Amino acid sequence: MAADVGTHSKAEDVNSLNVIHIAGTKGKGSTCAFTESFLRAHGRRTGYPHKTGLYTSPHLIVPEERIRINSQPLDRTLLAKYFFELYDRLPQLHSEYDAGKEIMERGPRYLQLWALFAFHVFIREKVDAAIFETHNGGEYDATNVVQKPVVTAITTLGMDHIDMLGPSIENIAWHKAGIYKSGAAALSTRQDTAPASVLEKRAGTRGETVKFIGEDERLPNDTLQLKPGVQRRNASLAAAAAQAFLSRTAPSEARELTIEDLEVGVKQWSWPGRFQVIPDGKRMWFLDAAHNNMSVGLAAQWFAETGRVLRGDDGGVVKVLIFSHINELRDTAGLLETLARALLDCEADVKHVIFSTYDESTEKKATRKPNGPELFRETWQKVQPDTQIWDEPTIQGAIERAKQLGGENGEVQTLITGSQHLVGPALRILKFK
């Protein structure tokens, strides 16, 4: 990193970024995006912050989505320029011999490199606010090199990545709370008693008291951006984070996050592949990159509720699910069963299920192979035996199949979920069809 071309980076450069650091199990990306949107709306009204930086992962379509300036993915020209400014100063992977012993010198790993790159970009772009989403944990996360963040916040905690952070919810909470720092506002959405206690203790060791955030009643009602209900929780935490940030950094005349800022921030908010609806004539595509038991249940609820809002209870609408999840570290059958039961409980009335892979098309094949269509079929039929099941080896084929299932009237609502590796290519296909 460098404060300007030709100078070496310093810890002060990172600390001068005015960082909002956000960790959690579910809703990190949405909360980061809401925080950025509220600050950007406030900045247009007051002049501060003039420029925002947002770092999230993973990307869905193109890598530059990970680093955004004023909500826009980093321009490719700037990406190349800043990347080589940084990369040329890093140790490259090579080996050499000293006194007969081989010495390996390695550069940063993939996510470490992205986090380092984001810091460099935001320093060079002179952003007024830098919002960072952790990767998985907190304490040992590559983003947790920030010594003096302005605000730290933790979203809903749950049992995910237990191989790295578990085995208990208390262990997970300990890792996430590693982002709390002395002198920084310590926030969290409301948690269960056990993880909340861990958060409080860890913040206390830094001399801070956690403020647990409930629903912000100033948020607008009856807006699709705040469905399902968990999005109100994420937006409420984001509003609190934005307000804490402004209280500590903004000029005295620009320290209040108003109802107008919240309304504009919600209205302009969008997050690709997270509770995203794409209208397509008589077809509607619902995309959510849910990939654990907690998130697929929310995706089912969102699909059912939002589908009824957009189309009513018209019996002529065909409901379709496109699903794929390929991960040796997770119980794929258990994940699919959770989704099937959630859709049944929500009365989503899914008539067709299309199981696919991560292969975008016959021309663009992925390296991961499916667990096997029979596993998917057997799991689904155990819960919803009357559903018609289709197997499509590519995502392109699955989307074409869903289009055909609308019949003559073409009224189809399709939920695409199970993995970012499914939702990303599907979004690319639908966006550039």
PyMOL commands that set and color helices and strands:
alter all, ss='L'
color gray80, all
select helices_A, chain A and resi 11-15+28-46+63-66+76-87+110-125+162-165+169-179+193-205+224-226+230-249+252-254+259-268+293-311+332-345+373-383+395-404+420-431
alter helices_A, ss='H'
color red, helices_A
select strands_A, chain A and resi 19-23+52-55+67-69+72-73+94-98+101-105+129-133+151-154+185-189+211-213+276-280+283-288+318-323+352-355+388-391+412-417
alter strands_A, ss='S'
color yellow, strands_A
deselect
rebuild
show_as cartoon
